[in-house]
Structures are given as structure tokens and as C-alpha cells.
Amino acid sequence: MGEKTSLSGFGLFALWFGAAVSMAEIFTGGLLAPLGFSEGLKAILLGHLIGGIILILGGYIGAHSKLPAIMSTRISFGRYGSYLFSLLNVLQLIGWTAVMIISGGRAANELGINLFEFDSINTWAIAIGLLIALWIWLGKAGFQKLNLIAVILLFMLTLVLCGVVFQEGSILHVKPTGEMSFGSALELSIIMPLSWLPLISDYTRFAKSKKGGLIGSFTGYFIGSSLMYAIGLAIALYAKDASLGTMMMALHLGFVALGIVLLSTITTTFLDAYSAGVTFTNIFPHINERQIAFVMAVVGLLVALFTPIEEYETFLYAIGSVFGPLFAIVLSDYFIFKKEQIEPTLALHVGSLIVWAIGVALYYQFITLDLPLGSTLPTMLATSILFIISKKAISSWTFKSN
């Protein structure tokens, strides 16, 4: 996408609905099965409401200031500080790209064994990786047309999936087993929308209408992700197994299930690879976004093929620990102190980094407490309060270079 690209509210709805329809969301929803369907659905909806509101606050910065997500961190951390978060974001986006490719490859392979008697996870992973790279290489015009077609197909496939999953009425009455607390389930529901915080402004900055773009982004992601979580929860209760391949095989949908796996993996992972390219340009502004995004997709594929990277829960917690406190500070600076412009000088706001580091430590402390509201929300609130209280003092703790 170039700087002249504009996205309508419906275009952003389609983009974020497509991003939400993913194997990662279905799998994570399946992890909530110990809560039973009723309690699990409450955690899903409340968690996505909380996480979605925070996500859209981040998206507002992009829609209003036209800044990419990671570049907006310069507001509170200075240019040098944003370089640190750029590197962390590139690493997590490459990680997400790899996770999505290999998980999609495994699910497609299990379906492929039954459909074609063909067994090769790496072949499926390579095919998915190449399709993502093609998605990127087609550029803005090709992307918008293909994404709209893919999302329409995904929506139709999702309706079929819902029909199969929810026809088994007994799953709606499964009671909690006591193996998972509501707070833990809520945390897993909040973290997923928050994992897009370092990306959302990369797209809302192109919104034709600020209001329409934000509403489209929120509703697209909230509906899509909540639905995928609910489907994952229902499939796990139906299959009595949270394994992604087992869940999809239990539905006996054949080519429909394979279509969902492939399309959802591509539409979601495209955003990860593209935003990795956008983030990279925060450090090296003269590099072409689309070309570096293509490289990021290839790197993600290589990581998927040669690295065992499927620890979803650990990976999600790591994202929450880093980016929850980070955006708590940025959002506080932007909305409370009205600091909306990035500084032209090369600076590092050491005070903000210290508050962020404290926030990271608090996150892991809150995880051990298993709070009713999860860990991310208390961490962001505590980090924000600490930042607001100390703002006047820490603003002088700044390193500047000419």
C-alpha cells in the first residue's frame, strides 16, 4: 500500500474481519474449553470488548495523525526508543508469520492426508508462504480486490462451519471443569486483539473517514475474532480435544475445512508480514515497504520450516508483557497529556523506558496472582497511573543527539 491509498469503513471492516478469521483464533478459543460454553463465551465477549476498545484507541492515533503504529511510539519514547520497539515488533511479527504458516501447514496436512493421502507439512507450509508473498507482491490494488474476495469466501465458509459446530446442542450445556479460571480465559481473550496494537495504525492511517474507519475496524475484528473464538470453543467441546488438527477433522467438512485453513492463514499472515515491513521502515525510511514485507514473509517461512515455534500461550503472554505497558504509556501521553506530535530530534526518553520496564515486570507478577480481570488490563492501568504521576519528573530524563 502506498501513501495515497485510502480505505473505506467497509474496506477496513473486511480487512480486520479477514485478519480475525484465523486458525490461531480458533485454536485459542479451544483453550477455553475447561470453562464450558456459557462461561467461555462470556470471557470471549468481555475480553474482546476490552481488548477491542484498547485496540481502537491505538487505531485512532493512526487515523488522526496518519502515523504508522510503531512510529507513534516516538511520541513518548523518542526516535531512539522507537527503534527498540521496532526491533521487538519485527521479531514478534516474524514470529506470528511463522506460527501462522506452520500451524496452517499442520492443519492443512491433516486434512490433506484424508483428502488426498498426501502427507507433507513442509509442502503445505511452503505453499502457504508463497501465496502470502504473492499477496504482498500484487500491491495495493491487487491486495484490496483479493482481500475482499477472500473475506466473502471466508464468511460463507464460516457460516457452514457454524452450522456444523452448533447443531450439536449438548455442547451448549457443558459445565466448567475448574481447570481454568475466568481471569485466565479473559486474559487469553484480551491479548489477541492487543497483539494487533503494534499494527492497527498501519491501516487506519489510510481511512477515508476517521469515524467510519475506526467503527469498521472495531466491528470487523470484534465480530470475526469473537466468532472464531466461539467456534474454537465449540469445536474443542465437540471433539473433546483442543488440538487444531483434531478439531478440524472432527467436523468432517473436507474441502470446506481445507479452504478455511488456507484462506484464513493467508489473509491474517499477510497483515503480519506487511506490518513487519512498515515497522522496518521506521528505522530505515528509504526502504520500500512492499519489498521489505515480501522479505519478511520469506523469513517467516524459513523460521516456520526450521524452528519449533507453536507455543501459543507463552507467545501471547510475551506480546502482552511488552506491548501492553508500551501502549499504556503512548495512549496516556496522547489522550491525557495531548502530546500528539513526534519530535524531530534524535532523542531517547529514558524515564518512559523505565516506566515501561516496570510495567513488563508487573505483567508477569500479575500473571502469578491469577486476577479476575486477567493480567493485561491491570498492568496497563498500573503503568498508565505510574506514568501520569511521574510524567513531570521523568520528562527531564531524556538523551538527545544532534
C-alpha positions as CSV (number, residue, x, y, z in Angstrom):
1,M,0.0,0.0,0.0
2,G,1.3,3.4,-0.8
3,E,0.7,6.7,1.0
4,K,-2.1,7.6,-1.4
5,T,-4.1,4.5,-0.7
6,S,-7.4,5.1,1.0
7,L,-9.6,2.6,2.7
8,S,-13.3,2.9,3.3
9,G,-15.0,1.9,6.5
10,F,-16.3,-1.3,4.8
11,G,-12.8,-1.9,3.4
12,L,-11.3,-1.8,6.9
13,F,-14.2,-3.9,8.2
14,A,-13.3,-6.6,5.6
15,L,-9.6,-6.3,6.3
16,W,-10.0,-6.8,10.0
17,F,-12.7,-9.5,9.7
18,G,-10.3,-11.3,7.4
19,A,-7.5,-10.8,9.9
20,A,-9.6,-12.3,12.7
21,V,-10.7,-15.4,10.8
22,S,-7.6,-17.4,11.6
23,M,-6.5,-20.8,12.9
24,A,-4.8,-19.0,15.8
25,E,-8.1,-17.6,17.0
26,I,-9.9,-20.9,16.6
27,F,-7.1,-22.7,18.5
28,T,-7.0,-20.1,21.3
29,G,-10.8,-20.3,21.6
30,G,-10.4,-24.0,22.1
31,L,-8.1,-23.5,25.0
32,L,-11.1,-22.0,26.9
33,A,-13.0,-25.4,26.8
34,P,-12.4,-26.1,30.6
35,L,-14.8,-23.2,31.3
36,G,-17.7,-24.8,29.4
37,F,-19.6,-23.0,26.7
38,S,-21.6,-20.4,28.7
39,E,-18.7,-19.1,30.9
40,G,-16.3,-19.4,28.0
41,L,-18.5,-17.3,25.7
42,K,-18.8,-14.6,28.5
43,A,-15.0,-14.5,28.7
44,I,-14.7,-14.2,24.9
45,L,-17.2,-11.4,24.5
46,L,-16.0,-9.4,27.5
47,G,-12.3,-9.9,26.7
48,H,-12.8,-8.9,23.1
49,L,-14.8,-5.8,24.1
50,I,-12.0,-4.7,26.5
51,G,-9.2,-5.6,24.1
52,G,-11.1,-4.1,21.1
53,I,-11.6,-0.7,22.8
54,I,-7.9,-0.5,23.6
55,L,-7.1,-1.6,20.0
56,I,-9.2,1.2,18.5
57,L,-7.7,3.8,20.8
58,G,-4.4,2.9,19.2
59,G,-6.0,2.9,15.8
60,Y,-7.3,6.5,16.5
61,I,-3.8,7.8,16.6
62,G,-3.1,6.5,13.1
63,A,-6.4,7.8,11.8
64,H,-5.9,11.2,13.3
65,S,-2.1,11.7,12.9
66,K,-1.5,9.4,9.9
67,L,1.4,7.8,11.7
68,P,2.2,4.1,11.4
69,A,1.7,2.3,14.7
70,I,5.4,1.9,15.7
71,M,6.3,5.4,14.6
72,S,3.7,6.7,17.0
73,T,5.8,5.4,19.9
74,R,8.2,8.3,19.2
75,I,5.6,10.5,20.9
76,S,6.6,9.0,24.3
77,F,9.9,7.3,23.8
78,G,11.7,9.4,21.2
79,R,13.2,8.2,17.9
80,Y,15.9,6.0,19.6
81,G,13.2,4.5,21.8
82,S,11.0,3.7,18.8
83,Y,14.0,1.8,17.2
84,L,14.0,-0.6,20.2
85,F,10.2,-1.3,19.8
86,S,10.6,-1.5,16.1
87,L,13.0,-4.4,16.5
88,L,10.8,-6.1,19.1
89,N,7.8,-5.6,16.8
90,V,9.6,-7.0,13.8
91,L,10.6,-10.1,15.9
92,Q,7.0,-10.7,17.1
93,L,5.6,-10.2,13.6
94,I,8.1,-12.6,12.1
95,G,7.2,-14.9,15.0
96,W,3.4,-14.6,14.2
97,T,4.1,-15.1,10.5
98,A,6.0,-18.3,11.3
99,V,3.4,-19.5,13.8
100,M,0.5,-18.9,11.3
101,I,2.4,-20.6,8.5
102,I,3.4,-23.7,10.4
103,S,0.0,-24.1,12.2
104,G,-1.8,-23.6,8.9
105,G,0.5,-26.1,7.3
106,R,-0.1,-28.7,10.0
107,A,-3.9,-28.3,9.9
108,A,-3.9,-28.4,6.1
109,N,-1.7,-31.5,6.2
110,E,-4.0,-33.4,8.5
111,L,-6.9,-32.6,6.2
112,G,-4.7,-33.4,3.1
113,I,-3.9,-36.9,4.4
114,N,-7.6,-37.7,4.5
115,L,-8.5,-35.9,1.3
116,F,-5.5,-36.8,-0.9
117,E,-3.5,-39.3,1.1
118,F,-0.7,-36.7,0.8
119,D,1.5,-36.2,3.9
120,S,4.0,-33.3,3.9
121,I,3.7,-30.5,6.4
122,N,6.6,-28.6,4.8
123,T,5.0,-28.7,1.4
124,W,1.8,-27.1,2.7
125,A,3.8,-24.6,4.7
126,I,5.8,-23.6,1.6
127,A,2.6,-23.3,-0.4
128,I,1.0,-21.0,2.2
129,G,4.2,-18.9,2.5
130,L,4.4,-18.4,-1.3
131,L,0.8,-17.4,-1.5
132,I,1.3,-14.8,1.2
133,A,4.4,-13.5,-0.6
134,L,2.3,-13.3,-3.8
135,W,-0.5,-11.5,-1.9
136,I,2.1,-8.8,-0.9
137,W,3.8,-8.6,-4.3
138,L,0.5,-7.8,-6.0
139,G,0.5,-4.4,-4.3
140,K,-2.3,-2.3,-3.1
141,A,-4.8,-2.7,-6.0
142,G,-4.4,-6.5,-6.1
143,F,-4.5,-6.8,-2.3
144,Q,-7.8,-4.9,-1.9
145,K,-9.6,-6.9,-4.6
146,L,-8.2,-10.3,-3.4
147,N,-8.8,-9.5,0.2
148,L,-12.5,-8.6,-0.4
149,I,-13.0,-11.8,-2.4
150,A,-11.2,-13.9,0.3
151,V,-13.2,-12.3,3.1
152,I,-16.5,-13.0,1.3
153,L,-15.5,-16.7,0.8
154,L,-14.3,-16.9,4.4
155,F,-17.6,-15.5,5.6
156,M,-19.5,-18.1,3.6
157,L,-17.2,-20.9,4.8
158,T,-17.6,-19.7,8.4
159,L,-21.4,-19.9,8.1
160,V,-21.0,-23.5,7.1
161,L,-18.6,-24.1,9.9
162,C,-21.1,-22.6,12.4
163,G,-23.9,-24.7,11.1
164,V,-21.9,-27.9,11.7
165,V,-20.5,-26.9,15.1
166,F,-23.6,-25.6,16.7
167,Q,-26.0,-28.3,15.5
168,E,-24.7,-30.4,18.4
169,G,-26.8,-28.7,21.1
170,S,-25.3,-30.7,24.0
171,I,-22.1,-28.6,23.8
172,L,-24.0,-25.5,24.9
173,H,-24.7,-27.0,28.3
174,V,-21.2,-28.3,29.2
175,K,-20.3,-27.1,32.7
176,P,-16.9,-25.7,33.8
177,T,-14.3,-28.3,34.9
178,G,-12.5,-26.0,37.3
179,E,-9.2,-26.4,35.4
180,M,-9.1,-22.8,34.2
181,S,-10.1,-19.6,36.0
182,F,-12.4,-17.0,34.4
183,G,-9.5,-14.5,34.7
184,S,-7.1,-16.7,32.7
185,A,-9.8,-17.1,30.0
186,L,-10.4,-13.4,30.0
187,E,-6.7,-12.8,29.6
188,L,-6.4,-15.0,26.6
189,S,-9.4,-13.1,25.0
190,I,-7.9,-9.7,25.7
191,I,-4.4,-10.5,24.5
192,M,-5.4,-11.4,20.9
193,P,-6.9,-8.0,19.9
194,L,-4.0,-6.3,21.8
195,S,-1.5,-8.3,19.8
196,W,-2.6,-6.1,16.8
197,L,-1.9,-2.9,18.7
198,P,1.6,-2.5,17.0
199,L,-0.1,-2.9,13.6
200,I,-3.5,-1.2,13.6
201,S,-2.4,2.3,12.8
202,D,-0.6,0.9,9.8
203,Y,-4.0,0.6,8.2
204,T,-6.3,3.2,10.0
205,R,-3.9,5.9,8.8
206,F,-5.4,5.2,5.3
207,A,-9.0,5.6,6.4
208,K,-11.1,7.8,4.1
209,S,-13.2,8.7,7.2
210,K,-11.8,8.7,10.7
211,K,-15.1,7.7,12.3
212,G,-16.0,5.1,9.6
213,G,-12.5,3.6,9.6
214,L,-12.5,3.1,13.3
215,I,-16.0,1.7,13.5
216,G,-15.3,-0.6,10.6
217,S,-12.0,-1.8,12.2
218,F,-13.6,-2.4,15.6
219,T,-16.7,-4.2,14.3
220,G,-14.8,-6.3,11.8
221,Y,-12.3,-7.5,14.3
222,F,-14.7,-7.9,17.2
223,I,-17.3,-9.9,15.2
224,G,-14.7,-12.0,13.4
225,S,-12.4,-12.8,16.4
226,S,-15.3,-13.4,18.8
227,L,-16.9,-15.7,16.3
228,M,-13.6,-17.6,15.7
229,Y,-13.1,-18.0,19.5
230,A,-16.6,-19.2,20.0
231,I,-16.2,-21.7,17.1
232,G,-12.9,-22.9,18.6
233,L,-14.5,-23.3,22.0
234,A,-17.5,-25.2,20.5
235,I,-15.2,-27.5,18.4
236,A,-13.0,-28.3,21.4
237,L,-16.1,-29.2,23.4
238,Y,-17.4,-31.2,20.5
239,A,-14.1,-33.0,19.7
240,K,-13.1,-33.2,23.4
241,D,-9.6,-32.1,22.2
242,A,-8.1,-28.6,21.7
243,S,-5.6,-29.9,19.1
244,L,-6.2,-27.8,15.9
245,G,-6.0,-30.7,13.5
246,T,-8.3,-32.9,15.6
247,M,-10.8,-30.1,15.9
248,M,-11.0,-29.5,12.2
249,M,-11.0,-33.3,11.4
250,A,-13.9,-33.8,13.8
251,L,-16.1,-31.6,11.6
252,H,-15.9,-33.9,8.5
253,L,-16.1,-30.8,6.3
254,G,-13.4,-32.0,3.8
255,F,-12.6,-29.3,1.2
256,V,-14.6,-26.7,3.1
257,A,-12.3,-27.1,6.2
258,L,-9.2,-27.0,3.9
259,G,-10.5,-23.8,2.3
260,I,-10.9,-22.2,5.7
261,V,-7.4,-23.2,6.8
262,L,-5.7,-21.9,3.7
263,L,-7.7,-18.6,3.2
264,S,-7.7,-17.7,6.8
265,T,-4.0,-18.3,7.2
266,I,-3.2,-16.1,4.1
267,T,-5.4,-13.2,5.0
268,T,-4.2,-13.0,8.5
269,T,-0.5,-13.6,7.9
270,F,-0.4,-11.1,5.1
271,L,-1.0,-8.3,7.7
272,D,1.8,-9.6,9.9
273,A,4.3,-9.7,7.1
274,Y,3.2,-6.3,5.7
275,S,3.4,-4.6,9.0
276,A,6.8,-6.1,9.7
277,G,7.8,-4.2,6.5
278,V,6.2,-1.0,7.7
279,T,7.9,-1.3,11.1
280,F,11.2,-1.8,9.4
281,T,10.9,1.5,7.6
282,N,10.7,3.3,11.0
283,I,14.5,2.6,11.3
284,F,15.3,2.6,7.5
285,P,12.8,5.1,6.0
286,H,14.1,4.8,2.4
287,I,13.4,1.1,2.1
288,N,10.3,0.2,0.1
289,E,7.5,-1.1,2.4
290,R,6.2,-3.8,0.0
291,Q,9.7,-5.1,-0.9
292,I,10.7,-5.5,2.8
293,A,7.3,-7.0,3.6
294,F,8.0,-9.6,0.9
295,V,11.4,-10.4,2.5
296,M,9.7,-10.6,6.0
297,A,7.2,-13.2,4.6
298,V,10.1,-15.3,3.3
299,V,12.0,-15.0,6.6
300,G,8.8,-16.0,8.4
301,L,8.5,-19.1,6.1
302,L,12.1,-20.1,6.9
303,V,11.6,-19.7,10.6
304,A,8.4,-21.9,10.3
305,L,10.3,-24.6,8.4
306,F,13.3,-24.8,10.7
307,T,12.2,-23.6,14.1
308,P,9.7,-25.3,16.5
309,I,7.5,-22.3,17.1
310,E,4.0,-23.2,18.3
311,E,3.9,-22.2,21.9
312,Y,0.8,-20.0,21.6
313,E,0.1,-19.2,25.2
314,T,3.7,-18.4,26.0
315,F,4.0,-16.3,22.8
316,L,0.7,-14.4,23.6
317,Y,1.8,-13.7,27.1
318,A,5.2,-12.3,25.8
319,I,3.3,-10.0,23.5
320,G,1.0,-8.8,26.3
321,S,4.0,-8.1,28.6
322,V,5.9,-6.0,26.0
323,F,3.1,-4.1,24.2
324,G,0.5,-3.7,26.9
325,P,2.7,-1.4,29.0
326,L,4.2,0.3,25.9
327,F,0.8,1.4,24.6
328,A,-0.4,2.3,28.1
329,I,2.3,4.9,28.1
330,V,1.7,6.1,24.5
331,L,-2.1,6.3,24.9
332,S,-1.7,8.2,28.2
333,D,0.7,10.7,26.6
334,Y,-1.6,11.1,23.6
335,F,-5.0,11.4,25.2
336,I,-4.3,12.7,28.7
337,F,-1.3,15.0,28.1
338,K,-2.4,15.8,24.5
339,K,1.1,15.1,23.1
340,E,0.3,14.4,19.5
341,Q,3.4,15.3,17.6
342,I,6.6,13.3,17.3
343,E,9.9,15.2,18.0
344,P,12.1,15.9,15.0
345,T,15.3,15.4,17.1
346,L,17.1,12.2,17.8
347,A,16.0,11.5,21.4
348,L,15.6,8.7,23.9
349,H,13.2,9.2,26.7
350,V,14.9,7.2,29.4
351,G,12.1,7.9,32.0
352,S,9.4,6.4,29.8
353,L,11.6,3.4,29.2
354,I,12.0,2.9,33.0
355,V,8.2,3.0,33.5
356,W,7.7,0.6,30.6
357,A,10.3,-1.9,32.2
358,I,8.4,-1.6,35.5
359,G,5.2,-2.4,33.5
360,V,6.7,-5.5,32.0
361,A,7.7,-6.7,35.4
362,L,4.2,-6.0,36.8
363,Y,2.7,-8.1,34.0
364,Y,4.5,-11.2,35.0
365,Q,3.7,-10.6,38.6
366,F,0.0,-10.2,37.9
367,I,0.0,-13.5,35.9
368,T,1.1,-15.3,39.1
369,L,-1.9,-13.7,41.0
370,D,-4.5,-15.0,38.5
371,L,-6.6,-11.9,38.9
372,P,-10.3,-11.9,37.8
373,L,-9.6,-9.2,35.2
374,G,-6.6,-11.1,33.8
375,S,-3.1,-9.5,33.7
376,T,-3.1,-7.1,30.7
377,L,-5.8,-4.7,31.9
378,P,-4.4,-4.3,35.5
379,T,-0.9,-3.9,34.0
380,M,-1.9,-1.2,31.6
381,L,-3.9,0.6,34.3
382,A,-1.0,0.5,36.7
383,T,1.6,1.5,34.1
384,S,-0.6,4.4,33.0
385,I,-1.1,5.6,36.6
386,L,2.6,5.4,37.3
387,F,3.4,7.3,34.0
388,I,0.8,10.0,34.8
389,I,2.1,10.5,38.3
390,S,5.8,10.6,37.3
391,K,5.4,12.4,34.0
392,K,6.7,15.7,35.2
393,A,9.8,14.2,36.8
394,I,10.7,11.7,34.1
395,S,10.3,14.2,31.2
396,S,13.7,15.6,32.0
397,W,15.3,12.1,31.8
398,T,15.9,12.5,28.1
399,F,19.0,11.8,26.0
400,K,19.2,14.0,22.9
401,S,21.6,13.8,20.0
402,N,22.1,16.5,17.3
